[in-house]
Amino acid sequence: MNRRELLLLALLCHALVSGCSSTGTKSGLIYPTFRLSDSNIETTSCAGVDRNIRQIDAIRWSLREDGAELESDFSQMVQLSLATASAIAMIPVFTLTYDPTILILPYAASYSDADRLKQADALLIALLDRRQVVGCPPHPECAIGTKPMDTLDNLRQVRQQFENDQLKEDAAMDRVTRLLDGLCPVGRRYQADG
Amino acid sequence: MPLFIAITLIAGCSTIRTDSGDMTHGSSEIKLTAGDRIKIITRQRERFMLDITGIQPEGLRGESVQWDASGVPGGLEFFVAYRDLALIQVEKPSALKTAGLVASVTVIGAMVAAIAVGPAPVMMAVP
């Protein structure tokens, strides 16, 4: 087998393996990663917390529209295994090109929208906690601080049930997802001018 | 080298940049001009693709472009306030910016070629 055939075979293997962990989205949007910094949150005012909640909620909503779902630890392990398999498949190409990015790329691609969704969820919950600690007034548009339907209380209930083994991981993730999906329902709709 | 220039050109003509506030990685200041095509997510859970027609102190004015992920028909005029923006991605810079980029890459390419090849032979006019 000559170099060209080897290169072709390696690229084919890579395409096959990476096809299983594609990161493309329906909308073609490239989503940012979220920064969860305690010090950042702890110094944020009620207005700032609410502004960030609306922003992260909107991006999270778009991620969900594109089909993002939370993944269990097992699913994430499978993704990592696929990335490793993909990197191994690229070793022949690496030996021809000596380009180390070829081996790193599969791992970068394995950072999925599920990871972003997980980060967004964690950040939203941290911001909801912050709202309660500071004693912010009920949010006028989102289901926050409006008992008895308060999202934070319901999220805590889910966490407690999961910790007490009353709820399996998949069911707990599903309920958290649904609760956060309904956090800030659609507000004002932009209308075309004229 | 030709491959690198081709990739640079393609990337330059369809650069996607993201601006999404202060709790996300990868946020950056973006300079928009009329003619840029952008995708946006608003804080009201809406998505639009717009061709910017005007930059105003309070927000952006643009004409919608058909985008399946949005559901908004193309050809409608919208004004979106900056305070409502949750995420912006520049899909395609204006034709003017792209032309400028292509021109500058061409000039740089010509300079590199001139240095690599050396001075062109000069034909002396014979009387």
Chai-1 contact restraints between the chains, C-beta under 6 A:
chainA,res_idxA,chainB,res_idxB,connection_type,confidence,min_distance_angstrom,max_distance_angstrom,comment,restraint_id
A,S27,B,A69,contact,1.0,0.0,6.0,A-B,restraint_1
A,I30,B,I16,contact,1.0,0.0,6.0,A-B,restraint_2
A,P32,B,T18,contact,1.0,0.0,6.0,A-B,restraint_3
A,P32,B,S20,contact,1.0,0.0,6.0,A-B,restraint_4
A,P32,B,T24,contact,1.0,0.0,6.0,A-B,restraint_5
A,P32,B,G26,contact,1.0,0.0,6.0,A-B,restraint_6
A,T33,B,H25,contact,1.0,0.0,6.0,A-B,restraint_7
A,F34,B,T24,contact,1.0,0.0,6.0,A-B,restraint_8
A,R35,B,M23,contact,1.0,0.0,6.0,A-B,restraint_9
A,R35,B,T24,contact,1.0,0.0,6.0,A-B,restraint_10
A,R35,B,H25,contact,1.0,0.0,6.0,A-B,restraint_11
A,N52,B,M23,contact,1.0,0.0,6.0,A-B,restraint_12
A,R54,B,R43,contact,1.0,0.0,6.0,A-B,restraint_13
A,Q55,B,G21,contact,1.0,0.0,6.0,A-B,restraint_14
A,Q55,B,R43,contact,1.0,0.0,6.0,A-B,restraint_15
A,Q55,B,A86,contact,1.0,0.0,6.0,A-B,restraint_16
A,A58,B,I41,contact,1.0,0.0,6.0,A-B,restraint_17
A,A58,B,R43,contact,1.0,0.0,6.0,A-B,restraint_18
A,A58,B,R45,contact,1.0,0.0,6.0,A-B,restraint_19
A,A58,B,A86,contact,1.0,0.0,6.0,A-B,restraint_20
A,I59,B,A86,contact,1.0,0.0,6.0,A-B,restraint_21
A,I59,B,L87,contact,1.0,0.0,6.0,A-B,restraint_22
A,W61,B,R45,contact,1.0,0.0,6.0,A-B,restraint_23
A,S62,B,I41,contact,1.0,0.0,6.0,A-B,restraint_24
A,V186,B,R45,contact,1.0,0.0,6.0,A-B,restraint_25
A,G187,B,Q44,contact,1.0,0.0,6.0,A-B,restraint_26
A,R188,B,Q44,contact,1.0,0.0,6.0,A-B,restraint_27
A,Y190,B,E46,contact,1.0,0.0,6.0,A-B,restraint_28
A,Y190,B,F78,contact,1.0,0.0,6.0,A-B,restraint_29
A,A192,B,L76,contact,1.0,0.0,6.0,A-B,restraint_30
A,A192,B,E77,contact,1.0,0.0,6.0,A-B,restraint_31
A,A192,B,F78,contact,1.0,0.0,6.0,A-B,restraint_32
A,D193,B,E77,contact,1.0,0.0,6.0,A-B,restraint_33
